[in-house]
Amino acid sequence: MDADAVAKAFVEHYYRTFDTNRPALVSLYQDGSMLTFEGQQFLGAAAIAGKLGSLPFAQCHHDINTVDCQPSGPQGGMLVFVSGSLRTGPDEHPLKFSQMFQLLPAGGNFYVQNDMFRLNYAKKILDQFDLPLSDT
């Protein structure tokens, strides 16, 4: 298994799905999966899908700048770190973000065990887009 190729294929699939069919992301998570989104934690596939579905924009496009990965644990998992930018509409300014995934193997595929997402902006910019900034 070429970890870099798996990570890049996962990243392409994840963001293409996020941008075109966000509810379908639920299949990438399991009941024990956790998402930390701007400091707020969501446990389980249903809670994660609920959070992603409740984001205050209907349209989104991700541009990925970097994808880094490392092996993680004896089970054959991997950590995937992504940086890039996203637009929530054709006339919107791009927002820089970072996201980390821990992928674990299951039945010949991988699922997301842990997912951490942060926008990379100061509070003043986040307030313009009505997005919360966590205290943590």
Phi and psi in degrees as a GROMACS rama.xvg file:
@    title "Ramachandran Plot"
@    xaxis  label "Phi"
@    yaxis  label "Psi"
@TYPE xy
-90.0109  105.216  ASP-2
-58.5261  -40.4344  ALA-3
-62.4464  -41.2886  ASP-4
-66.8627  -40.3849  ALA-5
-63.7177  -45.1603  VAL-6
-61.4558  -45.9697  ALA-7
-65.0886  -39.6815  LYS-8
-65.0377  -41.1365  ALA-9
-61.2227  -47.5932  PHE-10
-60.9739  -44.7495  VAL-11
-59.4838  -45.5721  GLU-12
-64.6101  -46.2955  HIS-13
-59.7026  -51.6289  TYR-14
-75.4508  -30.6918  TYR-15
-63.7675  -42.6766  ARG-16
-67.1405  -43.8305  THR-17
-56.2423  -43.7715  PHE-18
-76.192  -23.7259  ASP-19
-116.932  -24.2267  THR-20
-157.001  63.8179  ASN-21
-50.6809  -40.1753  ARG-22
-59.4704  -25.258  PRO-23
-70.4588  -13.5628  ALA-24
-63.3168  -21.5398  LEU-25
-55.2074  -30.2459  VAL-26
-69.9854  -13.3178  SER-27
-86.8948  -9.30228  LEU-28
-114.108  161.237  TYR-29
-124.144  178.36  GLN-30
-60.6885  -30.3169  ASP-31
-91.8932  2.92565  GLY-32
-71.2472  150.809  SER-33
-132.855  136.828  MET-34
-113.27  131.432  LEU-35
-112.958  112.793  THR-36
-115.636  109.285  PHE-37
50.9485  41.4025  GLU-38
89.718  -11.3103  GLY-39
-94.5878  133.653  GLN-40
-102.251  140.932  GLN-41
-132.944  124.692  PHE-42
-109.128  126.882  LEU-43
97.2191  151.475  GLY-44
-58.4105  -40.6881  ALA-45
-66.5665  -43.1862  ALA-46
-66.4784  -38.8687  ALA-47
-65.1445  -47.1707  ILE-48
-60.9069  -37.5919  ALA-49
-62.4724  -43.3626  GLY-50
-64.6431  -49.6158  LYS-51
-62.8141  -35.3227  LEU-52
-73.453  -18.9646  GLY-53
-94.7519  1.54751  SER-54
-59.9827  144.851  LEU-55
-81.039  35.7969  PRO-56
-148.587  141.873  PHE-57
-91.0887  -29.6267  ALA-58
-111.225  142.647  GLN-59
-156.334  144.125  CYS-60
-139.202  124.582  HIS-61
-99.0887  137.376  HIS-62
-116.323  119.346  ASP-63
-92.8735  129.319  ILE-64
-96.5629  -46.5942  ASN-65
-137.795  149.627  THR-66
-136.269  118.288  VAL-67
-120.83  144.789  ASP-68
-141.664  155.898  CYS-69
-140.523  148.588  GLN-70
-64.6225  150.006  PRO-71
-139.774  106.309  SER-72
78.6684  167.724  GLY-73
-75.1608  -10.8057  PRO-74
-81.9787  -3.2228  GLN-75
88.8554  21.9797  GLY-76
-79.7808  178.486  GLY-77
-151.667  151.028  MET-78
-99.0718  135.064  LEU-79
-127.128  122.531  VAL-80
-112.808  128.837  PHE-81
-123.719  138.082  VAL-82
-128.358  148.537  SER-83
179.653  -157.789  GLY-84
-138.346  157.705  SER-85
-135.991  151.228  LEU-86
-122.779  136.307  ARG-87
-102.257  15.5856  THR-88
174.061  158.334  GLY-89
-64.0424  -25.5927  PRO-90
-102.459  4.87221  ASP-91
-86.569  150.139  GLU-92
-71.5931  145.503  HIS-93
-68.6254  144.139  PRO-94
-110.739  127.231  LEU-95
-78.2122  142.59  LYS-96
-142.967  161.668  PHE-97
-130.684  144.347  SER-98
-146.138  139.291  GLN-99
-122.605  135.646  MET-100
-122.014  139.611  PHE-101
-106.685  117.493  GLN-102
-101.968  135.291  LEU-103
-122.121  145.718  LEU-104
-74.5663  146.536  PRO-105
-158.353  110.925  ALA-106
60.6594  39.9988  GLY-107
84.5414  -4.03256  GLY-108
-123.665  -174.012  ASN-109
-123.021  150.496  PHE-110
-126.153  163.338  TYR-111
-88.7061  113.286  VAL-112
-83.8907  -45.0072  GLN-113
-133.213  143.679  ASN-114
-144.181  122.701  ASP-115
-124.146  130.039  MET-116
-127.578  136.52  PHE-117
-143.299  136.72  ARG-118
-78.0294  146.587  LEU-119
-106.245  65.5098  ASN-120
-140.951  159.293  TYR-121
-73.867  161.202  ALA-122
-55.4312  -39.462  LYS-123
-57.6776  -42.6427  LYS-124
-68.147  -42.9412  ILE-125
-61.1229  -37.8477  LEU-126
-61.9486  -32.939  ASP-127
-60.411  -33.5695  GLN-128
-101.258  10.367  PHE-129
56.5999  41.047  ASP-130
-110.505  137.039  LEU-131
-74.4089  148.835  PRO-132
-112.451  120.462  LEU-133
-73.0012  153.234  SER-134
-77.9064  -12.9611  ASP-135
